[in-house]
Amino acid sequence: MRLMLCILSLLLCFNSVRAQDKAKTSSFADISDYSKYYEVDLDAPLPDIERLAKEMQKASEIYNPRYIVSWDMGPVFDKIWASTIRKYGTSEIRIKNPGEDDLLDMIKMLPKEYYPYIGPHLHASAGISEKILNLPGIKETKNQFPERIAPQLQGIEDLEFLSPHLYILLMPEMWPSNHKNVERPSLRPAKEPQVRYNPEFYAKILSKVPKQGFGHAARSDNQPGPDKLRTLNATKTSPLTGADVKAFVKTLDGIKSFSTPQNIVKIAAAGRILDYWEQKNGTALPINDLKDVVNPCQRLALKIKWAGLETEFSKNIAPQGFNLNEWAYTCDKTIKAYRVARIPAGKLSSLRAYKEGVYDAYLEAMNPKWKDRQIAALQSVVEMYKAPQKDILTVLKNESLIKDKIKQFGGILVTSPLIN
């Protein structure tokens, strides 16, 4: 696992530079579309949850030891375990590591210049397959010390006796100070306005027009505009009003009380069964947790139904006139608009570059399995920041109120991530 993390960090380092230099060679329409998988149907009939749970447990069960704790294994030696261990212990059959193919794909995606820093580590690690160790470029690095050394480490006595597991630190590209700094334009002070503020002019206006007359303020105070009214029977596409946002915010204290360890465990268990159900029906994503990031509240509502906690949860939202579905729609619209209102400029630029196809050539060159995961992850970020302009303006009026209430959840609403 540690080796795979090191290689992933190398890939990120390499791809950040590569993506800037890649020319656009394909269109955005050529890339797989996962957007339909993010839709949540809260009105879908529930399957037999108990049967699904047993089926999932049986499917994931490789060997049943028939005991719960190691110090209470019983007086009789397990014959099935004995025959299994005898079979593998007296033969040359090798049990394949589940992450072996992923490790091989990651190594193949790396430039050959990086091999001297990971090859010796691979050769010194137990359980690495011959397919990886005999890979051209990796095979030649056995017991070899890297030739390119980061300037920060040159001249250290007996550096060649460093453990191969730490060779990754010798690579110059791993040191941020060795990267070229991005040139940024120098900021110039704003020019002084040509028209200065004239207090006499505004005093003259105020003497003729009362304060409550500006912008029809007096009239708007007396009339309940659309923003002050609640949305009846909220749906996925209904507009979000300020009253809806305030009502949703008022439910958060009750939801905090609902988030007991017992309920969280039940919802998490229901989430695992839901993932299994979607995989079985072909509606799961390569990384199914991305659905929770895109529509955290609708996915939470679905898991609450699967966990049988709808009645208990509804007690906390009913005082504000919500049922579970209406609360989930209002919550997601508020969270998404809040994300857009607070999106950093860097992330916005990256999203625009992705939608314009800047990364298409890089994605097309990837292994299909990794490509699908990467595309699903990129599209999830696009879906995260989809919100109508009117919803964004509504949330901006209540931004501080939302921020103060969401802060108490620490980024997790029961079991769903509130990423902004």
Disulfide bonds with the S-S distance in Angstrom:
Cys297-Cys331 1.88
